Amino acid sequence: MLNETAYALGANRSVIRDLFEYGRQRAAIVGAENVFDYSLGNPSIPAPPEVNDAIRDALERYDSLALHGYTSAVGDLETRQAIADDLNARYNAGAAPEEVFIGCGAAAELAATFQALAFPGAEILAIAPYFPEYQPFVEHAGATFRVVPPDVPDFQIRLEAVEEMLHPNTAALILNSPNNPAGTVYTRRTLEALAALLRRKAAEYGRPIYIVADEPYRELVYDGAEVPFLPAIYPDTVVCYSYSKSLSLPGQRIGYIYVPAAAADSKALYTAIAGASRAAGHVCAPALMQKVIARCAHLRPDLDAYDKNRQALYQGLRACGYEVAKPEGAFYLFVKVPCRDSQDFFRRAKARDLLLVPGDGFGCPGYFRICYCVSHDTILRSLPVFQALKQEVS
């Protein structure tokens, strides 16, 4: 006998991962240069040199047993202090290390936070388009996953739709800005209006409604776009952060959860998150990487390569006649399928070794995601393929 839910999740593989694996297989057959793989958000710029310097220094500075041994379950104090210092320097957050929990990447952090918030009957809302893994994380926690319809074509937030879906059992609303898959950055005006709505409804229900801020792309913004610090707008916010994108460290599974002291029941919530992480076996994040983050938490990415790709692809697709939401952040474009039969479009794209992620899994059928953290040459060579595909389906 097996857990049927777990089996279903294992059998129903991620479309993104399936496309990525298919791309690797096709590359072995036709050559990597002939496969235009836009499936996976795997950073294509190297980690800052300071990261490798910190790794080398840690190997020389620390005793091997200390370096590779367990840290405190909630994370090394030096690392938590460095993160709190960075938040304070950037946002005047008033953060303390006791409010920071070192996590094994954003996925583990989100799963633990949802588990901590999932009281009996709890509902957790996501705004379409949303990262597909939110749903299994929320449902595994025992909460009900509900989706706020998208605000097309700009992909901000339909506040009237949020209000319609709020309920006395609403535990939290997930915000992902800059957004995966649309690249949207929610404006300060939008967030302030949302905060006012949540405060009003929380007062009506007599219990807090939390925002869970999923922020792996916080530093990946262009054209001077502002990513407001959510706890300063809405104190009942839990921040889940990963260094996977900002420092190009996706394989190291390192990040943090920040539970501001000003959040409702903050100490109890922090304790519940620690308990959920314990139950899942996600305590004591990799010790070496904690040492690295203690030295590198203040670093910011060099976005020139991503911005160059963003502009070339956005302008190129627009010139081909595609309808594209202009991204201000992350490294994704969200594009409207240029015909009625989306499945036929994706089959034709795949036949050309153009690997695009359908928008269905993001809660937006009729769109597709392009991940442009690829080589600039790949983008330039793919544009004629996009153009030929557009002409074919039109």
N, C-alpha and C positions, 0 to 999 in steps of 0.2 A: 504494500500500500504506500502511496506517495501523496504528498500535498498537491492537490489538483491545481490550485492557484499558482504555486511555484512552477509546476510543470508547464502550465500554459504560458507563463512568462518566458520560460526557457525555450519552448517550442516556437513561440511567436516572436521571432527575432526582430531586432530593430531594423527598420528599412534602411536607415543611414549606414549601419554596420554591414548589412547585406550588400549594399551598393559598393561600399569601400572594399569588401572582400572580392566582389565581382571585378572591380577595377584592377585589383592586383592580379587576378587570374588572366584578365584580358591583356594586361601589360606584358605578362610572360609570353603571350602568343603574338601580339602585334607590335610590341614595343611600347615602353612607357610614354614615349613622345607622341604616340598616336591615340592615347586615352586621355580624355578631358574630364578628370575626376574632380567634381565640385561637391563631393558628398560630405566629407568629414571636416569638422572644425579643428584641425590639427595645425597649430601655429607653424608658419613657414619662415619666420625670422628667428635667428638664434637667441638664446638667453643672453642677457647683458654679460659682458666679460667679468663684471664683479661677482656674478654668481659662481662661475668656475673658480675664480680667485678665492672666494669664500670656502668652497669645497676643499681646495688644496690646503688652505690655511687651517681648516678644521682638522684635516688629516694629520697635519704637523703639530698643531697646538694641543690637541686633546689626547689623553690616554685612550687606547682602543676600547677598553671596557666601558669607559665613560661615554665615549662617542657613540658606540653602538648599543648601549644599554637602554633600558626603559627610562622614560622621563615620567614626570607626574602625569596622571591620567588626563588631566585637563590641559596639559602642555607645559613646557619649560617656562619658568618665570621670566627668564631673560627674553625669550621670544614674545611672550604676551606683553611684556613691558615695551618692547620695541614697536609692536603693532599699536598699542595704546598711544605711544608717543607720536607715531605717524598720523593717526587719526586726529590727535590733538593739534599737531602742527598744521594739518591741512584744513580741518573743519572746526577747530576750537571745540571739540566734542566733549571735553571733560571726561574722557575715557580712563578707566583704571584697569590694570591687568586682571583684576578679579572679575571683570565683565567680559573677558576674552577667553574663548575655548578654542584650542588648536584642533582643527579637524583634518580628516584624511580626504581632503578634496571636497568640492561643492556637493557632489552627489551624497556622500555620507552625511554632510552637514544638513542638507535639506531633509533627508530621510529622518534624521534624529529630531530636527525641529518640528516636522509634521507629527512625529510620534509623540512629542512632548505636548503638542497642542490638541491632540485627538481625544477630547473627552467624549463620553458616550453620546452618539447622535451628531457629532461635530461635522460641519461642512467646511470645505476649504475651496475657495474660488481661484481660478486662473483666468487671465485675460487672453483671448485669442488674438494673434497667434502666440502659442506658448511652447516651451520645450517639452517634447512628448513624454519624457521620463517623469514629469511631475505626477502624472496619473498613477502609475504603479507605486510611486513613493507614498502618495496620499492614501491610496486604497490599502496598501500593505499596513499602514498605520491604523487602519480601521475607520478612517473618516470617509465622507462622501466627497467625490471630486466633481465640481461643477464649473462650467465654462461660460464666461461672459463673452457674448458675440463680438467679433472684431469691428473696429471702427475703420472701415475702408473708405478711401484708399490710403489714408495717411497713417493708420495704425497707432493713433493715440488711444484714449480710453473713453468709451461711451458711458458717461457717468449715469445717465438715466437707466441704462441697462444694468449697471452695477447696483443701483438703488433697488431696482425691481428684484434682483436676486439675493439681496441681503436678507437675513433671516435670524431669529433669535439664536439659532444653532450655528451661525457663521462664526467659525473660530478665527479664520485668517483669510487674507487676500494675498496672493503671490504677485509680486511685481518684479519684472526682469527688464531693467533699463541700464544701458543699451540692450536692445531686445534681440534675442535669438528666436525666430529667424529673420525678422524684418529690418534689423539695424536701427530701429526707431529709438530715439531718446525722448522719454516723456518730459514735457516742458514743466517748468516750475509752476506755471499757472494751472496746468492740469493736476499736478500733484497737490497743490494747495486746495483746489476744489475737492479733490478726492478725500484729503485729510478732513476737511470740514464735514463732508458727508459721513465719513466713518465715525467721527466724534459724535455727531448728532445721533446716529443709529446706535452707537455703543451706549450713550446716555439713555436712549429709549429702552434698550434691552437690559440695562443694568449690569453689563459685563463688557470687558474689553474685546475689541476686534483688532487683531494684530495684522500688521503688514509683515510678510516674509519677503525681504529684499534679496533676490538672487543676483549677485553682482560680480560675476567673473569678468565682465567686459567694462567695468567702471572707467578704466583708464583709456580705453580704445574709443576715442571720440575725435571728430574732425570738424573743420570749419569753425572752430571756437565754440562748439556746442557745450552747454553746461549740463552736468549730471548732478542735480541737487543732492545733498546729503540728507537722506530721508529721515533719520532720527531727529534732525533739527526742524523738520516740518511736521512730523508725526511721531511723537516719542514712543508710542507702542509699536515699534519696529524692531524686528530681529534681522540683522544683516548676516547673510551667508556669503562669504567671499573665498575666492580661489586665486592662487597665483599661476594657474595653468595658462592663462592667456596673457596677463600683464607681463610676466617674466618668462613666458614660453616654457613652462614646466608641467605639461599635462601628465606626463608619465610619473611624476614624483608624488602626486596626490597629497598636496599640502595647501592649507588655507585656514580660515578661522570663522567662528561664529561670534558676533558681537551682540550682547544683550545689554542695552543701555540701562544704567541705574534708574533713569526716569521712566522706563517702561513699567506698565502695570505688573505687579507681582514679579518683579524682575529677578529677585533671588530665587524664588520658587521655580520660575521658568528656567533659569540657568541650571538649577539642580535637576529639573526634569529632562533637559537636553543632555546633561551629563549621564543621567540614568538611561536614557534611550540609546545613547552611544555605547554605553556599557553593555546593554542587552544585545546590541548588534555586533559587538566585538570591535568597535571602531574607536577605541581609546588609545592614547599614546601614539600619536602620529609619528612618522619616521624621524628618529632622533637627529640624524645627520642633516636632514632638510630643515628641521627646526633651528639648528645652529646657523644654517645658511640664511634663513629668513630673519633671524635676529640681526644679521648684518645688512640685509638687502631689502627690508620692508619699505624703505624710502625710495627705492628705484622706480623709474617710470619707463615705459617702452618707447622705442624709436618707431614711429608709425609711418615713416616716409614710404616704405615699400607697400604697406597695406593701402595707404591713401592713393598711391599711384595706381594700384590695381583697381581700387574702388572707382576712381574716376574713369579709367579706361573702359571698364566693363559697363558701368552705368551709361556713359555716353555712347558706347558702341551698341548696346542693346536698344537704347532709345532710337538710335539711327536706323536700326533694323526694324523698328516699328513695335517693339515690345513695350508694355506698360509696366513701369518699374517704380516701386516706392523708393525715393531717394534716401539712402541710409546716412545717418549722422554718426553712427557708432558701430562697434563690433566689427566683424569681417564677413557680413552676409548681405546679399541682395534678395529681396522677395519679389517675385515677378509673376504677373498674371499670365496664365496659360492662354496663348493666342488663338484658341479654337474651343469649340464646345465639348469635344471628346478628349478629356484630359488623359485618360488611359492610353488612347491611341497616340497622343502627343509624346507621352513618356516612352512608349514602345519604340516610336520612331527615333527619339533622342538616343535611347540605349543602343539601337542598331547602328548609330553613328559613333558609338563609344563616347557619347556625351552624357555624363552621369549627373542627373539632377534629382533632388529630393522632393517628392510630391508634398504639397501643402496639407494633405488630408490629416497626417499625423500631428500637425501643428494646430489643428482646429480650423483650417482655412482651405477647404477644397477649391480647386480652380486656380491655385497658385503653386509656385515651386521655389525652393530655396537654392541659392548658389552660394557656396562658401569660397570666397576669393583669396584665402590664404594659400595661394599657389604661386608658381613662378609667373613673372610678367609675360614671359614668352608663351606660356600655356594660354593665357588670356588672349593675346594677340592672334595666336593660331586658331583659337576656338571661335572667334567672331564670325569668320566665313561659314563655319558649321552652324552656328545659331541662325545666321541669315538664310542659309539654304533650308534649314528646318522650318523657319517661319514661312518662307515662300511655299514650301511643300504642303503645310497644313492649312494655309490660307486658300 
